[in-house]
């Protein structure tokens, strides 16, 4: 975990850094014991899934209080301010993963395809006994990979995560309203799809705004309201994820990757990568 400060009074927030590929799974009780700051308001810049098997307690998400109920799952999106109040008898799993961790593998299966991840962060859903057992089994497989520390375990964990998300999506889709034509949500999805097709050639929000026939200011308003980021940040994250993929999976040189991603020079790419990831491309590749 890394540390950063923000506007919440007199509190340093522990953060899973969204710019780094990251996945983390543990018992909720053990996490609370090891990281007592979780009892106070904090942010995790990662998707967080809580699988409640048994016990009691509550979770504060921004201004909403969620009661922890057995055989349920709670989905919390990145950047929400959360805090825990749980009893010692809680039996639950906490799974955190960054978008970049998932996207390193699934080029065409980005997270916005899972409808329940795009909606209310206060959402808690009861699972049937069969569904909870199935999810628990997948989590156990993931935990086994974490424990074995296998060379290719990260790839296996990413595959299990994909299966788990699809399994949960089956359950949540019944409660998620369809995206209406002409709605803000449809417009932002169109923006994200345009980025997928054009981020190598076009990194300026004005180009996307023109394609969507809206102003840059309105595009930024949509992005900040629905994605908690500016349009520039969303484009930047997509470029950064692809850079990480190429450094992670290919033997292309830094200069070749810079060319593939549409940067004018390798030095500009190195500056961009270090600014937004905290390390140089070569350091990232070695890590």
URBELNOR-V699437 format. One record per pair of residues at least 6 apart in sequence whose C-alpha atoms are under 6 Angstrom apart, sorted by the first residue. I is the first residue (numbers start at 0). J is the second residue. D is the distance in whole Angstrom. If there is no record, write none. Layout:
# URBELNOR-V699437
i=I j=J d=D
i=I j=J d=D
This chain:
# URBELNOR-V699437
i=0 j=14 d=6
i=0 j=15 d=5
i=1 j=13 d=6
i=1 j=14 d=5
i=2 j=12 d=6
i=2 j=13 d=5
i=2 j=14 d=6
i=3 j=12 d=6
i=4 j=11 d=5
i=4 j=12 d=6
i=12 j=41 d=5
i=14 j=43 d=5
i=14 j=44 d=6
i=15 j=43 d=5
i=15 j=44 d=5
i=16 j=44 d=6
i=17 j=44 d=5
i=17 j=97 d=5
i=18 j=276 d=6
i=20 j=99 d=5
i=20 j=100 d=4
i=21 j=96 d=6
i=21 j=97 d=5
i=21 j=100 d=5
i=22 j=95 d=6
i=22 j=96 d=4
i=23 j=94 d=6
i=23 j=95 d=5
i=24 j=93 d=6
i=24 j=94 d=5
i=25 j=92 d=6
i=25 j=93 d=6
i=26 j=91 d=6
i=26 j=92 d=5
i=27 j=91 d=5
i=27 j=92 d=5
i=27 j=93 d=5
i=37 j=82 d=6
i=38 j=82 d=5
i=38 j=83 d=5
i=39 j=82 d=5
i=40 j=80 d=6
i=40 j=81 d=5
i=40 j=82 d=5
i=41 j=80 d=5
i=41 j=81 d=6
i=42 j=78 d=6
i=42 j=79 d=6
i=42 j=80 d=5
i=44 j=77 d=4
i=44 j=78 d=5
i=45 j=77 d=5
i=45 j=96 d=5
i=45 j=97 d=5
i=46 j=75 d=6
i=46 j=76 d=5
i=46 j=77 d=5
i=46 j=95 d=6
i=46 j=96 d=5
i=47 j=74 d=6
i=47 j=75 d=5
i=47 j=94 d=6
i=47 j=95 d=4
i=48 j=73 d=6
i=48 j=74 d=5
i=48 j=93 d=6
i=48 j=94 d=5
i=49 j=72 d=5
i=49 j=73 d=5
i=49 j=92 d=6
i=49 j=93 d=5
i=50 j=72 d=5
i=50 j=91 d=5
i=50 j=92 d=5
i=51 j=69 d=5
i=51 j=70 d=6
i=51 j=71 d=5
i=51 j=91 d=4
i=52 j=69 d=5
i=52 j=70 d=5
i=52 j=90 d=5
i=52 j=91 d=5
i=53 j=69 d=5
i=53 j=89 d=6
i=53 j=90 d=5
i=54 j=88 d=5
i=54 j=89 d=4
i=54 j=90 d=6
i=55 j=67 d=6
i=55 j=86 d=6
i=55 j=89 d=6
i=56 j=67 d=5
i=56 j=84 d=6
i=56 j=85 d=4
i=56 j=86 d=6
i=57 j=65 d=6
i=57 j=66 d=4
i=57 j=67 d=5
i=57 j=84 d=5
i=57 j=85 d=6
i=58 j=64 d=6
i=58 j=65 d=5
i=58 j=82 d=6
i=58 j=83 d=5
i=59 j=81 d=5
i=59 j=82 d=5
i=60 j=80 d=6
i=60 j=81 d=5
i=61 j=80 d=5
i=70 j=125 d=6
i=70 j=126 d=6
i=71 j=124 d=5
i=71 j=125 d=4
i=71 j=126 d=5
i=72 j=123 d=6
i=72 j=124 d=6
i=73 j=123 d=4
i=75 j=120 d=5
i=76 j=120 d=6
i=99 j=240 d=6
i=103 j=244 d=5
i=115 j=171 d=6
i=141 j=156 d=5
i=144 j=152 d=6
i=199 j=260 d=5
i=199 j=261 d=5
i=200 j=261 d=6
i=205 j=215 d=6
i=208 j=214 d=6
i=208 j=215 d=5
i=219 j=229 d=5
i=219 j=230 d=5
i=222 j=228 d=6
i=222 j=229 d=5
i=222 j=230 d=6
i=223 j=229 d=5
i=246 j=284 d=6
i=254 j=265 d=5
i=257 j=265 d=5
i=257 j=268 d=6
i=273 j=279 d=5
